[in-house]
Amino acid sequence: MKRRISLLLVLIMILSMLSGCASGTAGGEAPAEVVKIGWIGSLTGDQAVWGTCEFNTVQMLVDEANDNGGWLGKQIELVGYDTKGDSLEAVNAVKRLVGQDKVVAIVGPNASGQAIAISQVLEESGVPDIATVATNPKVTIDENGNTKPYNFRVCFIDPYQGAVAAGYAFEELGFTKAAILYDVADEYSQGLTQFFEETFVELGGEIVAKEAFKFGDVDFRPQLSKIKETNPEIIFMPYFFKEVALSSTQARELGMDAVLMGGDGWTSEQLLEMAGSSVEGSYVVNHLDFEDPDVQEFKNAYTEKYGSAVELNGYLAYDAFKLLEEAVLKAGEADSKLIAKALESAEVQGITGYIRINKDTHNPEGKEAAILKIVDNKYKFQMKYSVDVE
């Protein structure tokens, strides 16, 4: 009996060892024939519609690349984690990706607050990250003005986006009186507010009202009532589609007929469904024209695979993946620090435009904004618009 028990224990130990080796991740080491990349974003919460589209896009591109031989003769493995729209969750997700999963690079997140929060973990681990729609300047530049070595992005930034909105409102639409309603608890909203206000005033316009709310608020009538008293021609609303739907509906219920305008946080099919006629005639600063012939192949492929329309984040996730692919091939091996170095001079034709990373800022250079107008409950391209931002 003792001999049988001893043999059984030995057998269990052998099976356990074999199981650990077969997983390919024992001790945090990935199999040599695999290139592991990470993704983080919101798969639950208010921004889940964007995060889900991002993850789907990256997975689709990984599958396509693997069908064509992968990178450097190796298959690509994608590991994704849900940040739940929370900065601390984003930090924990990155710690798992670099410590447990041993990824060589990360795509995402889309939110500036999360992208800023992960900077220290990236630097400590030496793993680069390419943010998708994280537009706050502090994503790639620290408080002392230094470039963060492992933070990159493929989108234009808030100073540019806010200035574009103000410039278009003043110069193209001819408005001189603007009001602002913004989320005081959100860095994205604060950033767009600052640069819209500065640019609009510099051009000769007047900010007649500036009211704030906090994320989670659902009643915007007190702020809107104060704005209404100032009779603005346009109201700038630099926040996300859920709050835009609520606040725009309440504005119309209060009898306000001012033109509404927002940034890329508006651009979701969800906004059109939720807000309906309340946002008819509104203007949006976006990263691309959704009807551009160059994006139709990707749009159709995504819809065929997943049965839903592509959200804005899908286009930027596409560009982030292609930029990473270019950097990996340029580096010549799946080494995080070599990939980060390659990213500083990487160039690729993206779906939102030509991506050329500036090594001094880790931002793309020369990207134009697309101005969209909501007409008949659809986003209609108006023009490409650019401004000079110091």
Sequence and secondary structure as in RCSB ss.txt:
>XXXX:A:sequence
MKRRISLLLVLIMILSMLSGCASGTAGGEAPAEVVKIGWIGSLTGDQAVWGTCEFNTVQMLVDEANDNGGWLGKQ
IELVGYDTKGDSLEAVNAVKRLVGQDKVVAIVGPNASGQAIAISQVLEESGVPDIATVATNPKVTIDENGNTKPY
NFRVCFIDPYQGAVAAGYAFEELGFTKAAILYDVADEYSQGLTQFFEETFVELGGEIVAKEAFKFGDVDFRPQLS
KIKETNPEIIFMPYFFKEVALSSTQARELGMDAVLMGGDGWTSEQLLEMAGSSVEGSYVVNHLDFEDPDVQEFKN
AYTEKYGSAVELNGYLAYDAFKLLEEAVLKAGEADSKLIAKALESAEVQGITGYIRINKDTHNPEGKEAAILKIV
DNKYKFQMKYSVDVE
>XXXX:A:secstr
 HHHHHHHHHHHHHHHHHHHHHHS GGG   TTEEEEEEEE SSSTTHHHHHHHHHHHHHHHHHHHHTT BTTBE
EEEEEEE TT HHHHHHHHHHHHHTS  SEEE   SHHHHHHTHHHHHHHT  EEESS   GGGTB TTS B TT
EEESS  HHHHHHHHHHIIIIIS   EEEEEEETT HHHHHHHHHHHHHHHHHT EEEEEEEE TT    HHHHH
HHHHT  SEEE  S HHHHHHHHHHHHHTT   EEEE TTS SHHHHHHHGGGGTT EEEESS TT GGGHHHHH
HHHHHHSS   HHHHHHHHHHHHHHHHHHHHSS  HHHHHHHHTT EEE SSSEEEB TTTSSBSS  EEEEEEE
TTEEEEEEEE     
